[in-house]
C-alpha cells in the first residue's frame, strides 16, 4: 500500500493522543474555548515557522483564504462542541458517536469525487447508525429523567460536532490538492484561533473561566500533537483517497477511550463496549 497509509497511521496515533486531552480538559474543568484558542494558536505559530523556513511555492490566495475560512470555522466549532459534549457524556459514548461524521464524509466523497461503495461498505454505514441507537439507550438507562435531560444536551453538542467535523475533513481534501500544507495550516489555524477567541468572549458572561493554568498547558501540548498529526493527515490526502484516510484516522477515538478508562476509571458497560466494537467493525467494513 502507498505512503499515504503510513502517514494515516501516524496521524491516527498523534490525533488520538490529542483527542484524549479533550477529556482531560473537561475533567479539569478548563475553559474549553480558551484551551482551543491556545492549541490552535500553537499550530499557527509552528506552521508559520515551517512555511517561512521552507521553499514552498505560494498558493492562490483566494483559494487558500476560502478553504481556510471554511476549515477554521468548522474545526473550531467541532472542537469546542466536542469538549462541551464531554461535560455531559462519558468519553466511551462521545468519541464513537462523534466518529460517525465519517458517514457524512463518505457520502460526500461518493457524490463529489465519484468514489464507489461496495455492499460491505454500505453495511458499515448502517452499523454506524446502530451505534447511535445502542449508546443512546445506554445513557437513557443510566439514571432518572434528570440524567436523561442532562445527557440530551450532550447529544445536541455532539450533533453539531459531527456536522462541523465532516465539513472540516472535506475542506482538508481540497486544501491538500489545491494549496500548500504549511501555508494552509498557518492561515486556517490563525482564523480558527480568532473564531475560538470570539466564542470565548461570547460565553464569557455565562461560562466559568475554569482552570486557567491547566487550560494554557493543555492547549500548548494539544497544539504540538495536532501540528504533526494534521501535517501527516494532509500529506496522506495528497495522494490517497479521502474516504479511506478519514476512516483510518477516524479510529483515533479508541486511543482516547482506552486512556480515559485507564486514567479516569470510566466504566465500560456492556452496551458501551458493544458500541465501540460495532464502531470498529463499521470502520473496517468501510475501508476500501
C-alpha positions in Angstrom: 0.0 0.0 0.0 1.2 3.6 -0.7 2.9 6.0 1.6 -0.5 7.6 2.4 -1.2 4.6 4.6 1.8 5.2 6.8 1.1 8.9 7.1 -2.5 7.9 8.0 -1.3 5.7 10.9 1.0 8.5 12.2 -1.9 10.9 12.1 -4.1 8.3 13.9 -1.6 7.9 16.8 -0.9 11.6 17.2 -4.5 12.8 16.9 -5.7 10.0 19.2 -3.4 11.3 21.9 -4.6 14.9 21.3 -8.2 13.9 21.5 -7.7 12.3 24.9 -6.6 15.8 26.1 -10.2 16.9 25.3 -11.3 14.6 28.1 -8.5 16.0 30.4 -9.8 19.5 29.6 -13.3 18.5 30.6 -12.2 16.7 33.8 -10.1 19.6 35.0 -12.9 22.0 34.2 -10.8 24.1 31.9 -12.2 26.9 29.7 -12.8 24.9 26.5 -12.8 27.9 24.2 -9.5 29.2 25.7 -7.8 25.8 25.5 -8.9 25.5 21.9 -7.7 29.0 21.0 -4.3 28.3 22.6 -3.8 24.9 20.9 -4.8 26.4 17.5 -2.5 29.4 18.1 0.4 27.0 18.8 -0.3 25.2 15.5 -0.5 28.6 13.7 2.9 29.5 15.0 4.6 26.2 14.2 3.0 26.2 10.7 4.2 29.8 10.0 7.7 29.0 11.1 7.7 25.9 8.9 6.3 27.8 5.9 8.7 30.7 6.1 11.7 28.4 6.7 11.0 26.3 3.7 10.8 26.8 0.0 7.1 26.0 -0.6 5.6 28.0 -3.5 2.8 30.3 -2.5 -0.8 29.1 -3.2 -3.6 31.0 -4.9 -4.6 33.4 -2.1 -8.3 33.4 -3.0 -8.5 29.6 -2.9 -6.3 29.5 0.2 -8.4 32.1 2.0 -11.8 30.4 1.1 -10.7 26.9 2.2 -9.0 28.3 5.4 -12.2 30.1 6.3 -14.3 27.0 5.9 -11.9 24.7 7.6 -11.2 27.1 10.5 -14.8 27.8 11.4 -15.9 24.2 11.2 -12.8 22.8 13.0 -13.1 25.4 15.9 -16.8 24.6 16.2 -16.2 20.8 16.2 -13.5 21.1 18.8 -15.4 23.2 21.3 -18.7 21.4 20.8 -17.0 18.0 21.4 -15.4 19.3 24.6 -18.7 20.6 25.8 -20.3 17.2 25.0 -17.8 15.5 27.3 -19.1 17.6 30.2 -22.5 15.8 29.8 -21.5 12.3 28.4 -18.6 9.9 29.1 -15.8 9.5 26.6 -16.9 6.0 25.7 -20.1 7.5 24.3 -18.9 10.8 22.8 -15.9 9.5 20.9 -17.6 6.7 19.0 -20.6 8.8 18.1 -18.5 11.8 17.1 -16.7 9.5 14.6 -19.9 9.0 12.7 -19.0 12.1 10.8 -17.2 9.5 8.7 -20.6 8.7 7.2 -21.1 12.2 6.0 -17.5 12.3 4.6 -18.0 9.1 2.7 -21.4 10.2 1.3 -19.8 13.5 0.2 -16.9 11.6 -1.4 -19.3 9.4 -3.3 -21.3 12.4 -4.6 -18.4 14.7 -5.4 -15.4 12.5 -6.1 -17.4 9.6 -7.5 -15.9 7.1 -5.1 -17.9 3.8 -5.2 -19.1 2.0 -2.1 -19.4 -1.8 -2.0 -22.2 -3.7 -0.3 -19.9 -4.3 2.7 -19.2 -0.5 3.0 -22.9 0.3 2.9 -23.3 -2.3 5.7 -20.7 -0.3 7.6 -22.8 2.8 7.2 -25.8 1.1 8.6 -23.8 -0.3 11.6 -22.7 3.3 12.3 -26.3 4.4 12.7 -26.8 1.4 15.0 -24.0 2.7 17.3 -26.0 5.9 17.9 -29.1 3.8 19.0 -27.1 1.5 21.3 -25.1 4.2 23.1 -28.1 6.4 23.3 -30.1 3.7 25.1 -27.2 3.1 27.4 -27.3 6.7 28.6 -31.0 6.6 28.9 -30.8 3.6 31.2 -28.1 5.0 33.4 -30.4 7.2 35.6 -33.6 9.1 36.0 -35.2 11.9 34.0 -32.6 14.4 35.2 -29.8 12.2 33.9 -31.6 11.9 30.5 -32.2 15.6 30.3 -28.6 16.3 31.1 -27.4 13.7 28.5 -29.7 15.2 25.9 -27.8 18.4 26.0 -24.6 16.4 25.3 -26.2 14.8 22.3 -27.1 18.2 20.8 -23.5 19.3 21.3 -22.4 16.0 19.6 -24.7 16.6 16.6 -23.1 19.9 16.0 -19.6 18.5 16.4 -20.4 15.7 13.8 -21.6 18.2 11.2 -18.7 20.6 11.7 -16.1 17.7 11.7 -17.4 16.4 8.3 -17.2 19.9 6.8 -13.6 20.2 8.1 -12.5 16.9 6.7 -13.9 17.6 3.3 -12.3 21.0 3.1 -8.9 19.4 4.0 -9.1 17.2 0.9 -9.5 20.3 -1.3 -6.7 22.1 0.6 -4.3 19.1 0.2 -4.9 19.2 -3.6 -5.0 22.9 -4.3 -2.8 24.6 -1.7 0.5 24.1 0.2 0.2 22.2 3.5 2.0 24.7 5.8 0.5 27.9 4.5 -3.0 26.3 4.7 -2.3 25.2 8.2 -1.0 28.6 9.3 -3.9 30.6 7.9 -6.6 28.1 8.8 -5.4 27.8 12.4 -4.9 31.5 12.7 -8.5 32.1 11.7 -9.6 29.2 13.9 -7.8 30.8 16.8 -9.8 34.0 16.2 -13.1 32.1 16.0 -12.3 30.4 19.3 -11.5 33.7 21.0 -14.8 35.2 19.7 -16.7 32.2 21.1 -14.8 32.5 24.4 -15.8 36.2 24.6 -19.4 35.3 23.8 -19.6 32.7 26.5 -17.6 34.8 28.9 -20.6 36.1 31.0 -22.3 32.8 31.4 -19.4 30.3 31.5 -17.0 29.6 34.2 -13.4 30.7 33.3 -12.2 27.3 34.6 -8.7 26.3 35.5 -6.6 28.9 33.5 -3.2 27.4 34.2 -4.3 23.9 33.1 -6.1 25.4 30.1 -2.8 27.0 28.9 -0.7 23.9 29.4 -3.1 21.5 27.8 -3.7 23.9 24.9 0.1 24.1 24.2 0.5 20.3 24.3 -2.5 19.8 22.1 -1.1 22.3 19.6 2.2 20.3 19.2 0.4 17.0 18.8 -2.0 18.4 16.3 0.6 20.2 14.2 2.5 16.9 13.4 -0.7 14.9 13.3 -2.5 17.3 10.9 0.6 17.6 8.7 0.7 13.8 8.4 -3.1 13.8 7.6 -2.7 16.4 4.8 0.3 14.5 3.4 -1.7 11.4 3.2 -4.6 13.3 1.5 -2.3 14.5 -1.3 -2.2 11.1 -2.9 -4.7 8.9 -1.0 -8.5 8.5 -1.1 -10.4 10.8 1.3 -12.8 8.0 2.5 -10.1 5.5 3.4 -7.8 8.1 5.1 -10.7 9.6 7.0 -11.7 6.1 8.2 -8.2 5.2 9.4 -7.6 8.5 11.2 -11.2 8.3 12.5 -10.3 5.4 14.7 -8.3 7.7 17.0 -11.2 7.7 19.4 -10.2 4.2 20.6 -7.0 5.6 22.0 -8.9 8.3 23.8 -11.4 5.8 25.3 -8.7 3.4 26.5 -6.7 6.2 28.1 -9.9 7.6 29.7 -10.7 4.1 31.1 -7.2 3.6 32.5 -6.6 7.1 33.9 -10.1 8.3 34.9 -11.6 4.8 35.6 -14.5 5.4 33.3 -16.9 2.5 33.4 -17.2 0.5 30.2 -20.7 -1.1 30.3 -21.7 -3.9 28.0 -23.6 -1.5 25.8 -20.6 0.8 25.5 -18.2 -2.0 24.8 -20.6 -3.3 22.2 -20.9 0.2 20.7 -17.2 0.6 20.5 -16.8 -2.9 18.8 -19.6 -2.1 16.3 -17.9 1.2 15.5 -14.6 -0.5 14.8 -16.4 -3.1 12.6 -18.1 -0.3 10.8 -14.8 1.5 10.2 -13.2 -1.8 9.0 -16.1 -2.5 6.6 -15.9 1.0 5.2 -12.2 0.5 4.3 -11.5 0.4 0.6 
